[in-house]
Amino acid sequence: MPLSLYSRFADAARRFPDRTAVAAADCPPLSFAELEARVAAFAAELRARGVEGGRVGLLLPNVAAFPVAFYGLLRAGASVLMLNPQYSPREIAEYLADAGALTVVTMEALEHLLPAGVQAVLVEPAEACVDTPTAALPPEVPLPRPGPDDEAVVIYTSANEGWARGARLTHRGLGSNLASTIEAMALTPDDRVFALLPLIHAFGLTVTMTAALTAGATMVPVERFHPVRTLDQLGESQATVICGVPAMYVALIAAAERRAVPIHALRVAICGGAPLQPEVARRWAETFGLPLREGYGLTEASPVCLFNRVDRPDNPGSLGHPFPGVEVTIRDPRGEPVPTGATGEICVEGANVFAGYVGDDGRDPVQFWGNALRTGDLGCCGADGTVRFRGCLKPMFTRNGFNIYPREIERVLRDDPRVADASVTAVPDAARENEIALTVVPAPGTELDEEAVRRICRDSLAAYKQPGRITIEAA
């Protein structure tokens, strides 16, 4: 099997030229041959603009143009810096500067998020649907041949100290994880994978796009999650695989209970991104007629480490068994393995583990026990080899499946001269997993109301990092 992410896709396009690769609401179905032609044309356009190699930002929602742009960047020899459309302009500027990226592929509606001086290569969702006649294709140029350990993707994450860091994911790591995904989920060309998760995140990218397309399956991108509309799309698309976070499944169950369960073709439902409550798993199985299989991963592991595989009975309440090719151990604070059933830090070893963060010379030894990545999460391993989640060591919590780092939000508030201090805590929330509670102490002699605090947050933080509750204390 070829090692680069692009060559894996190109191999699938050669094997399944007439099968549907992308079935998006904003575009007629694209076959693998049609998608590959658009990728080649876009790569040629990028090279004509001088984009060849280096890091290039990708700022798009889940639309048909996303795989065109993603694989086009790889074909042009670039490393793809993933940028969330929910990010604030401050965050995008910060990540671009840290990564040294001077060009961003985006759409006109999102161009206002980019800082001055950055080259924008604009694509529109409908452009992926435009015919690309064979005669109009650019002449073949030698394809880039990245090494297995060369950087393919950068995703900013892990803002434990207040500053997000860019995880450098390699062709080997991402390729290993997508191959394991295909095996653990038993993906075939007959599958239709519902791409509900943001494709700019490692979970959505690997599980719902690169694995699906490499397997010759159809990817069904969903641009926006709306529970009732998503139920309709689930029935209309006849998707066989769905992946989501607990909050999405809570909303889908509620919508189905209000309306009706659509006639669907699902054979696999996967939940990750945050702990799954047993009651949610039970209600999903009763409502939709199949188990909600839980898994576990993190961006730095490309991302999946554990999963309740489809060739084994589902084990409710557990994260499942280690992914193929991944070794998971539970260790004490000295890095020693703990006895079966004892709680310790989840550590991960395998080809899927990242190459380090942007700006580092390599892997920070503080993050590793030997070659095993320290995840900052707690778990225990049962006699059957399955792992159960037991909480976090790292200062973070989840909200709607997104990681929330209190120190990052606190830093943004403290950088404002009107704020003397700020603190963030998690308040459990049945629908969102957790709500963000922010307490602010104004600087002496400063009047600061709730709306002013919300304005600071809106100007500097992604939509999913906005506090739900704000308390202003006297200085």
Helices and strands as residue ranges (DSSP letters): H 5-15, E 20-22, E 30-31, H 32-48, E 55-59, H 65-75, E 79-82, H 89-99, E 103-106, G 108-113, E 119-122, G 125-129, G 134-136, E 151-157, E 165-170, H 171-185, E 192-195, H 202-203, I 204-210, H 211-214, E 218-221, H 227-237, E 241-244, H 246-258, E 268-271, H 278-288, E 292-297, G 299-301, E 304-307, E 321-322, E 326-331, E 343-350, G 365-367, E 368-369, E 372-381, E 387-392, E 397-399, E 402-404, H 406-414, E 419-429, E 433-442, H 450-460, G 463-465, E 469-472
